[in-house]
Amino acid sequence: MGVLEGCRGPHKTPIPEERICPVCGAEVEVFTVRGRISADSTCECGYVFHAEEQYVSPGLQKIFDEAKKRVEDDG
């Protein structure tokens, strides 16, 4: 069954995904394995999506930033 699933199986075969560049807002195609970038990809503006970088959506990043600010304010 390995031939039909790709050379490394469904959980290790890189899948192309579109990510938004945080610098210029352009869509960049990256290859991921289980949501993690498997190879460096560079945007036209020069921003590099590094391999194994954990992707956090802008909405979720906003929640993390707000929670961090509350913790810092509370001391």
C-alpha positions in Angstrom: 0.0 0.0 0.0 3.0 2.3 0.3 3.0 3.0 -3.4 -0.5 4.3 -3.4 0.0 6.5 -0.3 3.2 8.1 -1.4 6.7 7.1 -0.6 6.5 7.9 3.1 2.8 7.4 3.8 0.0 9.9 4.3 1.3 11.3 7.6 4.8 12.2 6.2 4.0 13.2 2.6 4.4 16.9 2.2 1.2 18.7 1.1 1.2 22.1 -0.6 -0.6 24.9 1.3 -1.1 28.6 0.8 0.2 30.8 3.6 -0.1 34.6 3.9 3.2 36.5 4.1 3.2 38.6 7.4 5.3 41.3 5.6 3.5 42.0 2.4 0.3 39.9 2.6 1.0 37.9 -0.5 0.0 34.2 -0.7 3.0 31.9 -0.7 2.8 28.1 -1.4 4.6 26.1 1.2 4.9 22.3 1.8 3.7 21.0 5.1 3.5 17.8 7.0 0.8 17.8 9.6 0.6 21.6 9.6 4.4 22.1 10.0 6.4 23.5 7.2 8.7 20.8 5.8 11.0 23.0 3.6 12.0 26.7 3.5 9.9 28.8 1.2 10.6 32.4 0.3 8.1 35.2 -0.5 8.8 37.6 -3.4 9.4 40.3 -0.8 12.2 38.2 0.8 10.4 36.9 3.9 11.4 33.2 4.5 9.0 30.7 5.9 11.4 28.4 7.7 11.1 24.6 7.9 9.4 23.3 11.1 8.1 26.8 11.8 4.7 26.4 13.6 2.0 28.3 11.8 -0.4 30.3 13.9 -3.3 32.0 12.1 -3.6 35.8 12.6 -6.8 35.4 14.7 -5.1 32.9 17.0 -2.0 35.0 17.2 -4.2 38.0 18.4 -5.6 35.8 21.2 -2.1 34.8 22.3 -0.9 38.4 22.2 -3.9 39.6 24.3 -3.4 36.8 26.8 0.3 37.6 27.1 -0.4 41.3 27.7 -2.9 40.4 30.5 -0.3 38.2 32.2 2.3 40.9 31.9 -0.1 43.5 33.3 -1.1 41.3 36.2 2.5 40.8 37.1 
